[in-house]
Amino acid sequence: MNLILTLLLAVNLAGGKEELQLNLKQGETYSQHYTSFITLEQEINGMQQLIDMDVTGGMDFKVVEVTADGYVMTAHYTSLVMGMNMGQGEMTFSSEGDKEDIFSKVMKGMVGKDFDLTMLKNGTISDIKNIDNIFNGVFEGMGLPEMQQQQILSQLKQSYGEESFRGNIEMITAVFPNTPVKVGDSWTNIIALKSGMNADMENEFTFSEKSDNLVTITGESTISTGENPEFTMANGNETRYLLNGTMQSTYKLDTETNWIVEGKVTQNIKGKVEIKANQNMPNGLTMPMTMKTLMTIGQ
């Protein structure tokens, strides 16, 4: 009798909890489309500068193998678009259409090229292979000097290379708990961001709601580069970012696969950028800055 009561108590305590994780199928392709609107304000030698950017992209992830822990995938970009306005007119670079500028041609060359990754069921990426394949041949037929090619390639890898890709995708996919949860439960994780700057994003997610078709997860996050980050090379200068900020997120997931159907992310980051003294800047340079981002995500 005591054993039966113990079992009943255990069932009641665990009641309503479920494994909230990715549930993808072999052979299926899952798409993701994102648009980010970014406002960057910075001060350079006492002069205020305002930059508005919008970055749009699309990706396909095909599951080639289902393992006990997750999914072996091939992935590729389906579109890449970036617009920028620095107060002197708007510039747009796009993989779509017939734009003839260098960056549009490069973006077009990056689209459709497969690379490999392994995504765990909690949405983190455990392995990335062959991502440099997306850069192969992007300068073909352009006649650019080798030095200019390397400068552009260095900038591209900061935004689309392995480390930046991992952080940018995990910011959207790594939202799942490692233990069963019920509506109202919360959990935490940390994601490393490496896209031009190194920062840690500490997240607290909550299983907010579930309907017949959708699971809703909300998040509250802090973003920090730390108190004494190292200098790294950027555009030929030893540079470091000292930034802190917050992020709020809402993700709506398909109840069958838990793949994201709709999402909204807002970021507010503030701090400064420091450039170490060099021949061109004997006194170095410190630039206060704030950055606000609104990202929407869909299929």
Buried (B, 14 or more C-beta within 10 A) or exposed (E): EEEEEEEEEEEEEEEEBEEBBBBBEEEEEBEBBBBBBBEBBBBEEEEEEEBBBBBBBBBBBBBEEBEEEBBBBBBBBBBBBBBBBEEEEEEBBBBBEEBEEBBBBBBBBBBEBBBBBBBBBBBBBEEBEBBEBBBEEBBEEEEBEEEEBEBBBBBBBBBBBBBBBBBBBBBBBBBBBBEEBEBEBBBEBEBEBBBBBBBBBBBEBBBBEBEEEBBBBBBBBBBBBBEEBEEBEBEEBBBBBBBBBEBEBBBBBBEEBBBBBBBBBEBBBBBBBBBEEEEEEEEEBEBEBBBBBBBBBBE
